Every structure is written in structure tokens, then in C-alpha cells.
Amino acid sequence: MDVVTLLPSATEIVAGLGVQPVGTSHECDYPPDVADLPDVNTTRIDASASSEAINEQVARAESGDGVYEIDVALLERLDPDLIVTQGICDVCAVDTVLVEEVVADCGIDAEILTTDPHHLSDLYADVERIGAALGREERASEWVAELRERVDAVEAAVSAAVVEDGDADRPSVAILDWLDPVMVAGHWIPEIVESAGGTYSMADPGDRSTPREWETVRDADPDVLVAAPCGFDLEQTRANLGDLTQREGWRGLRSVRAGRAYVMDGHHYVNRPGPRLVDTLELLAATLHPGQFDVPPADVVRPLSEVTAPTNL
């Protein structure tokens, strides 16, 4: 079966089920061997720009021709049997409506499978739905069971770590998936933070990521703050940290004073609803409960103080 995947999480799922896509999105980079596959879509956004500039570009694109463009000629040549796309966010990846329009116009005989995850349970369902579409039901079921076992193991370890002190060892957490404007991560993140042994008061499980006034974050004053902008690796996040550190009251935040402000690879581990969300859970558990888990790799999670110095605000 020939498959085109139009978002990174779908590419990871399809590859993990033992099928190599014939085409992917421009952002697909994991597993590493998919990076050389043809890009079926392009973006009208300069992803190397600052967070403020990207936000402005997205606003202009959404009021014009849209954020993404599909390479129609390439899609016709690939002639896939299955196209996996998404309905969660028309900024993050090509959405279902655009794909349906292109497929209808070209007369491509392809099934369109749409993912729209907001919880870990939705991730499991996506693995099983894609597995069924690929004829890999058994592998999908085994994989979901493995993922659930890993989640259960983290939750058990966290429970053992906090059993004596109760809520005192469940720090309050805020994860920011954009810096200018500040956005508080929603969707699967509140659930993951809770499973990792933290509390997440700024969004409920399944909520969409939402822009917030900086004063709201400052007033919440979480014990742990994680900067993990959508689409940014650690280096690009570091380059944009002034969007946080130059804000009024930054240095007075509880997380900053305690050395519990971090940067995290948002591109691979926070904003991508694929199987590595379970890795994200394990990484956050290690970050929230140092000494109870293996230290997270420095190219994935680092204390913010190691990559930049806070201002005197």
C-alpha cells in the first residue's frame, strides 16, 4: 500500500507500524530515514524567524492563501492509496479540508484518514485506526499495549515517589508552546503533566493551546515552567528566550528563583501527538522528580539557566 503522511506524528506512526511512506510533509524528520522522502507540501511561513515574526506571518497567511500548499503534481505522481492528515490545527500541518479539495480536483482514488488527537487515548486510537487501514492491526494492538505499560510504569513510580509527602511533591507546572504571544500548552499536555507527577492548573485536559496575557502566567507563578515552542528545537528556543526573560517580573517567578525553569524540544516532544508522547511523559517525570528517574538528555531538556541568564527585571 502506498501511503502519504502530511504531518510528523502520522509519519512516526506509519513508520512504526512497518510501512515506509512514499511521501511526507516538509516537517517530517523522524525516524531519520524519512527525511529524504519527497515533500508533498510546502509552507508559506519562514520557520527560522522569531516567534513574533512567525506569529505575524501565520496571521497574514490565514487571511490569504493559507499556511500550506500541496504539491499537486507530485501527489498525482505518487498516486497514494492512503493519505493521513489532521484536523487538530491548520497552523501545525495540512488540514483535512485542503487535502479533500486537492484529491477531489485531481481524481485521486485515495482514502483520507484524519487524525484529531487531544488526549493520550486519542493517540492510542490513532495508532489502531492507522494500523487497521494498513492491515497491521496486530502490530498496532501490541504497540498500544507497550505504550500503555510505559505510562503505567511512570505513574506507579511517581506515586511511590510522592506517597509520603502527598501534594507537596506534585509541583505546579506551566508549559508554554509559544513565546510571543505566550501560549499555554493544552490538548494532551495537562494529562501528561498529571501522570508525570505534577499539577496543571492553567488548562484542562483536551483544551486547545491558548494565547495568554503574560500577567496571567506571572500570577499563576508555577513551581516549574517549561518553554517548548511549537516547531522549535532547543537551539531555536534559546534564540527566542528573550521573549520570556525580558518580560516584567521574569526574575521574580518562583520557577526562575528555584532554578526550575527549563527549555524543552517542543518540535519533537510537546507539540507532536505521536508515539513519542510517552517519551515526553518519561522526560517530564524526570524533570519534575529529579533523582527518581534517569536524567533527561541535554539535547532535549535543559535548565533555562544553562542556556541564558535572566534579566534584572
N, C-alpha and C positions, 0 to 999 in steps of 0.2 A: 504493500500500500504506500502510495506517495503522499507525504504529509507536509503542509506548510504551517509553520508556527509563527504567529505575529506578536508574541510577547515572550520575554525571557523565562517566566515561570512555566509556560506551556512547553517551551523548548526543553527545559530541565525535566519535566515530567515525561515527555515523549521519549527523550534520550534514555531516561532511567528505566523506561519500560522496554528498552532494547530496540527502538526504531530510530534510525537516523533521518531527520527531516531533509527534504530536498531544497527547502528554502526557509529562511527565518527573518526576523526583524533586524534592523540595524543595531539594536542594543543587545542582541543575544550573544553571550560570550562564555556560557557555561553549560555543559562541560567544555573544556578548552577547544576540542576538535570541531565545535560548531562555528567557531569564529570565522572560518574560511568559507562557509556556505554562502550562497548568494543572498543579498538583502532584497527582500520583496517590497520593503517600504523605505522611505526616507523621511527625515524630519525637516521642518522649516525653522527649527529652533537651533541656535548656536549653543550647544550643551556645555561648551567650555567657558561661557560667560559667567558673570557674577550672579548670585541668587536674585538680586534685584532686577538685573537686566533680563534674566531668563523669565522672571515673572511678567515683565513688561512685554517681552516677545510673545509669550503664550497668550496674553490678553489680546494682542493685535491679531495673532493667528486665528484665535477663536472667533473673532469678529470678521475675519476674512475667509480664506480658503481652507482653514483648519490647520491643525498642528502637523498632520501626517499626509503623505502622498504615497499611494501604492503604485509600484512599477507594473502597470497593466500588461505590457508586452512580455515581461519576464514571467508574470503569473500565468499568462496564456501558454507560454512555452513549457513551464513546469507542469501544467495541467494536473493539479493535485486531486486526489480522491477525498482528502480531508483537509480543511483549514481550521486551525484552532485560533480563536481570537478572544476578545474580552469585552465586558460591558461595565466594568467597575469604574473606569476613569478615562475620559477621552484625551486627557493630557499625558497619561502614563504610557499608552500604547494605542494602536489602531483599534477602533471600536467596531462593534458588530454591524452597525448601520452602514458605514463606509464599505465594509467588506461585502455585504449583501448587495449593495448597489453595483460594485465592480463585477461581482460574479454574475449578476443578472444581465448586465450590459454585454459581458463577454460570452455568455452562454456556457460558462464552465460548469461541468457536471460534478460538483464537489459538495460534500456535506460540510456545513458550517457548524462547528461546536463552540459555543460561547461559555466562557468561564466568568463568574461574578462572585468571587470569594470575599467574605467579610469575617469569617471565623475559621479556626482550625478544622472544624467539622466540614466546612466547605472545601478546604484543601483536600481532605480525605475523599470527599465525594467527587472532586475533580479528577483525582488520580483514578478512581474506579470508573468514572464516565469515559475518560480518555482511554483507559485500558480496555473497556468494552468496545469502543469504536475501533480500536486497533487489533482486536482479537487477542488481547493479552490480559484477560480477566484474572487468571490465576496469579500472575506476577503482580498485578495491581493489588489484589487482596493481601498477598504476602507482604508487599511493601507497606501498605497502610497499617498492617499489624505491627510491623517493625517500628514505624513512626510512633504509633500509639504506645508501644512498650517503652520507647525512649522518653516520651513525655511522662509516663507513669513513673519512670525511674527518677527523673528530675524532681517531680512533685514529692515523691517519697523522701528523697534526700533533703529537700528543702524543709519538709515537715519535721524531720529528725533534727535539723539544724536549729529550728526556731521553737521546738516544743517546750523548752524551759522558760524562755522569755516572752513567748506569745507575740503579740503585735509589735513589741519593742524591736524585734528583729525583722520586721517587714517594713522596710523603708518606703516612704512615698516617692514616686517616680514620675518624671515627665520626660517623654521622648519627643523631640522636635524633628519633623520630617521636612521642614523648610525653615529658612532663617530670615528671609526678608521678602514678604512679611513672615512673621513667626507663625508656624502651623504646628498644632499638637497632633501627633500620630493617633489615628483611630483604627478602625477595622479590626484586625487580628491582634494588634499590639496590646490593648488593655488585658485581654485574656492571657497573652503570653507573659506579661509582667506579673500578673497574679500567680500564674503557675510557677514563675521563677522566684517567687517569694517576696514580691513587692506589692504595694498598693498603688492604684492608678485612679486618681480622682478627677482628672481633667477631661476624660472621655469614657464612655461606657463601651463595652464590647459591641462591635458591629457599627459604631458611629463612624461616619466619614471623617477623614482628617480635615480640620477646620482652621482657618486663619484666626488668630487671637491677638488682642492688644497685648503689648509687652507687659503692661501693668497687671494683666490677669495672671500671667506666668509668674511675675515677681511676687504678687500677693499669695499665690499658691505656695511658693517657696519650697519646692520639693527637696527631700533629702538627697536624691540622686537626679541629675539632669544629664540626658544623653542627646548630643547633636548628631543627627543621622539624616541629612537632607536627601530627598528623593533623587536618585540618579548620580549621587556624589560618592566617590571613594574617599579614603581618608585624606589624600593629598588635596583634592578639590575642596573638601570640607575645611581643611586647615586654611586654605587660601581665602575662605569666606567667613572665618570666625570673628572678624571684626564686626559682623552683623549682630553678634551677641555681646562680645566683650566691650564694645563701645557704647552699649546701652546704659542708661541711667540705672544705678543700683546693682549692676552686674556683680561687682566685687562683694557686695553685702549678702548675696544669696547664700543660703545655708550650704548648698551643694558645693559652691566655689570655696567657701571658707574651710569646709571639711575635706577638700581635695576629692570630692565625689562627683565632679563634672567630667564627662567623658565625650570623646568623639568615637563614632562607630561607622563602619562601612555601610551606609544606608542603601547603596545601589544593590548590593548582593544580599544583605541580611535583614533589612527592615521593610523595604518597600516592594519586595518581590515575593508574591504569595505562592511560592513553590515549596518543594520538599525541604529546602534548607531553612524554612521557618523553625523546624525543630532544632537545627543548629543554633538559630537565633535564641531560642529558649535556653539552650545549654550555655551560650555565651552570656546572656543576661543573668542567669543564675550565678555564674562565676563572678560576674561584676558586682552583683548585689550582695553576695555572700563570700567574700574573699577568704581563702583558706579551706573552704568546703568543697571546692571544685578545682579542676586544673585552671591555671592562669590563661586567659584568652590570648590568642596570638596578637602580637603588637601591630600587625598589618590589618587587623580587623577592629579591635577595640583598644583605645589608649586613653589614659587620663589627659584631660584637656590641658592641664598644666605642663605636660611634657611637650606639647606642640606649639603653645603660645603662652605668653604671660598676660594675666589680666590687667586691665587698665586701672587707673586710680579712682574710678567712679565709685 
